[in-house]
Amino acid sequence: MLDYLNIKQINGLKIETIIRLSRFVVQYNYFCYNGQYYHQVRGGAIGSPLTLIIANCYMFFFEQDIVIIGLVVGIPVGIVVGRQKSTSLTVEKQAYQILEKNPLIDGHNDLPWRVRENFQNNINNLDLYNMTQYNVSNTTPSHTDFWSIYTDCEHQGKDATISFLEQIDVMNRIIAKYPDVFQMATTAEEVRQAFSTK
């Protein structure tokens, strides 16, 4: 894509640096929180790393205004199942400096489906502040999520519409339960508003 667009540099970053950062994300899945660097070691609902890179490239080149303002609209949940403190900080510091100026957009987050599978959509006992897998306190502030409203193929032709509406409902209830962390944004203007209040 970069060759096709004949782009040699973006905001002072050489294309080689951007490609290295993309490979770094795919290979290591590192992120930073509160000055500490963490690495996803297995599991979690992060979607495809390739999807993340493609989504970020698209958002950077074609929807830059939304990317800039969407920096803190949501906090990822489910990105860390097990984490370990990293010992190599040189490349990570470089990546973190880039992420401070450019958000990381997760284009696929299955939290509503996981709540359905594990809690039968009952969020009364759901504590996203203290759960290991979905701890919203242990995520990077430069990360924005787009939640997936998903229904299993087994629901097609039977109760797919009900299942889909239940996913929207549980998502809205989670947002209402954690207003300090999540905010619904369905338009570019709502994204701008969410960014200005976070």
N, C-alpha and C positions, 0 to 999 in steps of 0.2 A: 504494500500500500504506500509506504514511504517513497519507494523508487518510482512508483506510478505517478505520485504527486510531485516528484522531483524536489523533495524537501531535504535540505542539508542540515537544518538547524531549527529548533523551536525554542523561543524564549531564552536564547543563549545556550541551550543544551544541544550538543552534537547528536546526530542520529545514532551514532555508535553508543553513546551513553544511554539513550532511550532503549535501544535494543538490549544492552547489558542489563538495564533495570527490568525489562520484560522477562528476560531469561532468569534473572534472579527471583522474580515473583513466582514464575512457574516452577523453578527447581526447589526453592527453599520455603516459600510461604512465610516469610518473616514479617513481623510488624512491631510497632513500638507503642508502649503505653506508659505514661508517667515516667519517662526517661529510661525505662527498662525495655530491652528487646526480647521478643518472644518468637517461638517457632512452632508452627502447627506440626505435631508429630504423627497424628492419625485421626481420621474421622472428621466429623463436623459438617455443617451444611454450607460449604463455601461455593458450591457449583463447580463448573469446570474452570481451571486456571486460564485456559485459552479463551473462554467466554469472557472472563474478567479483562483480559488484555484487549480483546477486540472491542468490548464495550467501552473501555477507557479510551482507546484510540478514536473510536467514533465520536464519543462525547467531547474529546479534546479538539478534534478537527472540525466537527460540524455543529456541536451544541455547546461551545465553550462558555457562553454566558450562564447556562444552566449548571455546568460543571463547577464553575467558580462559586456560584451562590449555593450549590447543593452540598457544600463541603460538610456541614454538620447537621443535615436534615435528620438522619437516622444513625443509630449506632448498630454495628453488626452483632447479631446474636448467633451462636452456634459456630463461630469461626474457630474456636479453640476447644478441643476436647482434652488433649493433654498438652502441656506446654513445658518448655525447658528454657532456662536462661541461656542466651547465646554467649559464646566466648569470643566470637569474631565480630568486632564492631566496625571495622573500617568501611566495608561495603555497606553495612547496615546504616551507619551514620550518613553516608552519601544518599542512600535510599530514603532515609527519614527526612533529610533536608529537602529532597525533591517532593516527598509527600506532604511536607508542611505547606508547600505552595500549590500543590495539585492534588485534588482528592482522589482517593481510590474508590471506584464505584463497583460494588458487588451487584451484578445484574441478576442474581438468582439466590434467594434466601428462602428456605423451606420452613421457617419457624411455625407459621400457622398449621402446616400439615403435621409437623412434629408434635405440636400441642394436641392435635386431634388423635394421633396415634398413641401418645404416651399419657395423656390426661383426659381423653374423651371430650375435649373442648372445654373442660372445667378449669378455669384459671384461678379459682379461689385459693388453692394451695400452690400455685405457680409463683416461684420467687426468682425472677431473673437477675436479681442482684447477687444471689448467693449460690446459684446452681453452677456446678463445674462446667457443664457443656454450654450453657447459655448465659454465662456471667457477663452482663452488660457493663460491669465495672472494669473489666479487663480487656477493653478494646481500644483501638486507636481513635482519637478524635477526628482524624482526617478521613474517616471512612463513611461512605453513604451506602445505604442498602435500598434495593428495590425488592419488596417482598413478593414472593410467588404465590398467587392464588391457584392452587393445584388440586386436582381431583384424580384419583387413581383410575386407570382404564376400566377396572372392574365395575365402576359406577356408570359407565356409558349405557344409555338405553334404560336404566333403572331409576336411579336416584341422583343422577349427575347434577341436576339443577339444585336440588336440596343441598347436596354436599358442597357445591360451589358457594351457595349463599351462606352456609355455615362457616366456610373459610373466611368470607368477608366479615361475618359477624365476629368471629374470634379475633381477627386482626383488629377490628374496631375496638373490641373490649380490651385487648392488650395495650393499644395506644392510650385508651382512657385510664388504664391502671398505672401506666408509666408515662405521664405527660412530660416529666422532666427529661426523658430519654427519647421518646418517639413523638412524631407529629405527622399527621396525614397531609400529603401534598399531591394534588391531582393535576395541577396546572403549573406552568412556569412561574406565574405570579405567586402562587402558594409556596413554591420552593423558595423564591426570593424572600417572602415574608418569614418562612421558617428559619432561613439562614440568618436573617437580621435579628431574630429573637433568641438564637442559641449562642 
